[in-house]
Amino acid sequence: MTPVAVNLAAVQARIAAAAARAGRDPSSIRLLPISKTVPAERLREAIAGGVTDFGENRVQEAAAKAGLLGTSLSDPAAPRWVIVGHLQTNKAKLAVSFADEFQALDSLRLAAALDRALAATGRSLRVFVQVNTSGENTKFGLEPATLAPFLKELRAFDTLQPVGLMTLAAFTPDPERVRACFRLLRALGADFADAYSRPPELSMGMSGDFDAAIEEGATVVRVGQAIFGARPTNDAAYWPGLVPG
Ligand SMILES: *Cc1c(COP(=O)(O)O)cnc(C)c1O
């Protein structure tokens, strides 16, 4: 087995154990491998190990990898690309050209830009609305109190398919503060259910805390370093506005 395959198996075992603790079916939890900073060559290893979806924080980095590995939009056997980081409106068109899903929607301006780009191609896009549950990383994500009206306005965009909510927990070693973020996102799922008459998917939990996220109801966990190894870059470069707690 390759190192990536060994790590994938270990992550799957952690998912199964957390699901068992919470009395949940492990197949109701989707593992989204996060491949930012990982070169395309190593992604081929993950593909050989059965990975079909890759989450990337930056659209240009993702577009370069999609250029090398293909995209599900034109080849069903190629990877599905999921953008999990902040997107500038002027990159909406690029994102729509290769990405299958977007998990960091947090403004109507961006929704409108995505809608315009999608209308030109005739396709739709799965989106998660990002919520700021920590009160810390104030740059991105909606404030919880603004989620309900936002979701109602989002219904105007026919090309966007809202599937759920996404959050980054507080950056703190205090596990209870991290759990409080996950609980808040789950509670905010009621706003989504009100707006769309179905329960949301909840994208929450990363390498260090996805076990707790699953116990608190995550249906999508975004896991990078536990699969691909430690990143050489400082994460502050990917999360501007990050304030360590
Ligand atoms: C990098 C990243 C992750 C994964 O973090 P790891 O510590 O590598 O598991 C999850 N979500 C987002 C938005 C990220 O940018």
The ligand as a Gaussian input file, in Angstrom:
#p B3LYP/6-31G(d) Opt

LIG

0 1
 C       -7.006000      22.950000       4.520000
 C       -8.459000      22.924000       4.806000
 C       -9.037000      21.827000       5.462000
 C       -8.268000      20.611000       5.908000
 O       -7.369000      20.888000       6.944000
 P       -6.403000      19.713000       7.481000
 O       -5.834000      20.251000       8.715000
 O       -5.382000      19.527000       6.396000
 O       -7.228000      18.500000       7.647000
 C      -10.410000      21.865000       5.677000
 N      -11.160000      22.915000       5.291000
 C      -10.630000      23.981000       4.663000
 C      -11.524000      25.111000       4.261000
 C       -9.264000      24.024000       4.392000
 O       -8.744000      25.089000       3.766000

